[in-house]
């Protein structure tokens, strides 16, 4: 059994053009930089550590 390759339809694109043609997902809410105090950042870090500590061993 032989597999025949069809020639590409349409004009050939450069790698750059092909890359730009890929539709990338856009976030519903763009990232916004927010300044937080050191205390707030430490509270958040502590909360994350508590959550991670509660995850059973072996769960990824």
Secondary structure, DSSP 8 states (H G I E B T S, - for coil): --------SS----HHHHHHHS-----SS--------HHHHHHHHHHHHHHHHHS-TT--
